[in-house]
Amino acid sequence: MERRGAGQPRITDARGPRSEDISRRQTRYILSMLIRTACFVGAVATTGALRWTLVVAAVLLPYVAVVLANAATQRRPDEMTAYTPERLALDGPGERRVL
């Protein structure tokens, strides 16, 4: 099964596959945890106010990472368009026109 590339246009207003959404959320979570790890390493390597700032960031980042990871992609109503089927009228045998 081929995955849709980033440059390919979407033909529909429907939400993308769930697997893409999960993959995107996992990537955000991993990046947040890498930043948290860097904060811990930085806290060990520095002193003073910067150390405590990095410790606070390392303590708060898991909460932020989990909230972001659990935030599924939501569609806003203004992004959605309603489908209105064409009404066809028959003019004669085998002829149609759109109303």
C-alpha positions as CSV (number, residue, x, y, z in Angstrom):
1,M,0.0,0.0,0.0
2,E,1.5,3.4,-1.0
3,R,1.5,6.3,1.4
4,R,0.3,9.6,0.2
5,G,3.3,12.0,-0.2
6,A,3.4,15.5,1.3
7,G,3.2,17.2,-2.1
8,Q,0.2,15.2,-3.4
9,P,-3.1,17.1,-3.4
10,R,-6.1,15.8,-1.6
11,I,-9.2,15.1,-3.6
12,T,-11.6,15.1,-0.7
13,D,-12.4,17.0,2.4
14,A,-12.4,13.8,4.4
15,R,-10.0,13.4,7.2
16,G,-6.7,11.6,6.4
17,P,-6.0,8.0,7.4
18,R,-5.9,7.2,11.1
19,S,-2.4,5.7,10.7
20,E,-1.0,9.1,9.5
21,D,-2.6,10.9,12.4
22,I,-1.1,8.4,14.9
23,S,2.3,8.6,13.2
24,R,2.2,12.4,13.4
25,R,1.3,12.3,17.1
26,Q,4.0,9.8,17.9
27,T,6.6,12.0,16.1
28,R,5.5,15.0,18.2
29,Y,5.8,13.0,21.4
30,I,9.2,11.7,20.6
31,L,10.5,15.2,19.8
32,S,9.1,16.5,23.1
33,M,10.9,13.7,25.0
34,L,14.1,14.4,23.1
35,I,13.8,18.1,24.2
36,R,13.1,16.9,27.8
37,T,16.3,14.7,27.7
38,A,18.3,17.7,26.5
39,C,16.9,19.8,29.4
40,F,18.1,17.1,31.9
41,V,21.5,17.0,30.3
42,G,21.7,20.8,30.3
43,A,20.6,21.0,33.9
44,V,23.5,18.7,34.9
45,A,26.0,20.7,32.9
46,T,24.9,24.2,34.0
47,T,24.6,26.1,37.2
48,G,22.5,28.9,38.6
49,A,19.1,30.1,37.3
50,L,19.5,28.3,34.0
51,R,19.8,25.0,35.8
52,W,16.5,25.5,37.6
53,T,14.8,26.7,34.4
54,L,15.9,23.5,32.6
55,V,14.7,21.3,35.5
56,V,11.3,23.0,35.5
57,A,11.1,22.5,31.7
58,A,12.1,18.9,32.1
59,V,9.4,18.3,34.7
60,L,6.6,20.1,32.8
61,L,7.4,18.7,29.3
62,P,5.9,15.3,29.8
63,Y,2.5,16.8,30.6
64,V,2.7,19.0,27.5
65,A,3.9,16.1,25.4
66,V,1.0,13.8,26.5
67,V,-1.6,16.6,25.9
68,L,-0.2,17.2,22.4
69,A,0.1,13.5,21.6
70,N,-3.5,12.8,22.6
71,A,-4.8,15.8,20.6
72,A,-6.2,14.0,17.6
73,T,-6.6,16.1,14.4
74,Q,-9.9,17.8,14.7
75,R,-11.8,19.2,11.7
76,R,-13.3,22.7,12.1
77,P,-16.8,23.2,10.6
78,D,-15.5,26.0,8.4
79,E,-13.0,23.6,6.8
80,M,-15.8,21.2,5.7
81,T,-17.9,21.7,2.6
82,A,-21.3,20.1,2.1
83,Y,-21.8,17.8,-0.9
84,T,-24.8,18.9,-3.0
85,P,-25.6,16.4,-5.7
86,E,-26.6,17.7,-9.1
87,R,-30.2,17.5,-9.9
88,L,-30.8,16.2,-13.4
89,A,-33.8,16.8,-15.6
90,L,-34.6,14.6,-18.6
91,D,-35.3,16.6,-21.7
92,G,-36.1,13.7,-23.9
93,P,-35.1,10.2,-24.5
94,G,-31.5,9.9,-23.4
95,E,-30.9,13.7,-22.9
96,R,-30.1,15.2,-19.5
97,R,-29.5,18.7,-18.3
98,V,-28.3,20.0,-14.9
99,L,-30.8,22.1,-13.0
